[in-house]
Amino acid sequence: MAQLDLNPSARIPLMKIQTHHLEAGPKLPVTKSHTHPRKQKADGEVPENGSVYFIGNATTVIEWHDIRILTDPNFLHAGDHVHLGPGVTAERLKDPIVDMHQLPPLDCILLSHYHEDHFDRKVEESLNRAFPIVTTPHAKKALTSKEDPFQAVYDLDFFQGLVMSAPPASGSRGWKRPAIKVTGMPGKHVPPGPLSTLNDLLGAVPPTNGWVLELGYISEGQMESVGYRIYISGDTLFVDELKEIPKWLRNEKIDLMLVHLGGTTIPGPHTPLFMVTMDGKQGVQLMRLMDPDVTVPIHFDDYSVMLSGLDDFRKEVEAAGFGDRVVYLDRGDEYRFSVRE
């Protein structure tokens, strides 16, 4: 299994031009903190020591101990456009809550697939080429074959894993070090059938990963314990391949699911021929399949090609009786959680 050693005291700058001292970087401006919707903290229980901060679209910052992960960086503003395939463009409708230069020091980027609404041209131009990126085999090929190639790209196929660990001094318990194991999960961005076959030939829509993040402790290169699991769906439809994930988990519980919604429709809102991300109904289907303790919806209304907004998901959630299992984050909100000892 691949391993990525992290050292917060010697972090690689995220951007080519660093505008602030690396360890004196800004803190994320939190509008509101959310905690578990059903639990009251008991005496002696581990305090909330991890968080997910919602920036916009599929862009979040996941933090535990000194490990900070940025997901699917997209920092274009309202009115900007992205290219999503042959003849397909989309307009951004909402601003991200912060810009790239306002981020705190980070350890790596988790990139679900190589699409401009997840890794935009502003990010590509300004990102430090030595900054670590964990992504798909397709995206690695694209990022490392450029004239100015990215130099620290780690690719994971479905059910392949990589362990990111902090140095011993950072939250260590004896010989153990805090770590996050990232495993690639199945996803399918194009509906099964003739369209999928055609896309395989043309390569118009890139392959995508979901992820499972296991937060725990590592010893001698192996995960010794897992205290929290996060499943990130990535840009996928509700397809049969997702049923392999509960089998892989072997009855282990998903504590938090970040589900990409939006009912993204290609080629666009005026000619909606087919859907390439889950709508509200499929999002609830995924909740039933994965049975997460808590679900946070993301990727639902940032672009003009998204035709199924958060209200669609809310209606499906309430109809299913899942209202107390979902936390809704506005941009700038965070969800705080406890990693079990």
LINRA-V925313 format. One line per field, one symbol per residue. ss: DSSP state (2 for helix, 1 for strand, 0 for the rest). phi: phi as a letter, one per 40 degrees, with the letter a starting at -180 (. if undefined). burial: b if it has 24 or more other C-alpha atoms within 12 Angstrom, else e. Layout:
BEGIN
ss: ???
phi: ???
burial: ???
END
This chain:
BEGIN
ss: 01111002220000100000022200000001110000000000000001111111001111110011111000000000111110011111000000022200000111000000000022222210000011102222222200000000111000001111100000001001111111111000000002222222220000000111111111100111111111110000000222222222200000011111011111110011111000022222222222000111110000100111022222222222002221000000111110000
phi: .cbbcbbdcbccdcbdbccacdcbcccccccabbbdcbbbccdgccccbbabbccifbcbbbbafbcbbbbfcabcbdgcbbcbidgbbaccbbcccbcdccccdbbabbbcacbccbacccccccccccccbbacdcccdcccbccbccbbbbbbcdgcbabbbccdccgcbgccbdabcbbcbcaacbdchdccccccccgcbccbbcabbbcabbafgbccabbabbbbcgcbccbddccccdcccfgccccabbbcbhfdbbciccbccacbbcccccdcdcdcccfccbbbcbfbacbcccbbcccccdccccccgbdcbbbcbcdgcbbbbbccc
burial: eebbbbbbeebbbbbeeeeeebeeeeebebeebbbbeeeeeeeeeeebbbbbbbbbbbbbbbbbbbbbbbbbbbbbbeebbbbbeeebbbbbebbbbbbbbbbbbbbbbbbbbbbbbbbbebbbebbbbbbbbbbbbbbbebbeeeeeebebbbbbbbbbbbbbbbbbeebeeeebbbbbbbbbbbbbbbbeeeeeeeeeeeebbbbbbbbbbbbbbbeebbbeebbbbbbbbbbbbbbebbeebbeebeeebbbbbbbbbbbbbbbbeeeeebbbbbbbbbbbbbbbbbbbbbbbbbbbbbbbbbbbbbebbbebbeeeebeebbbbbbbbbbbbbbbee
END
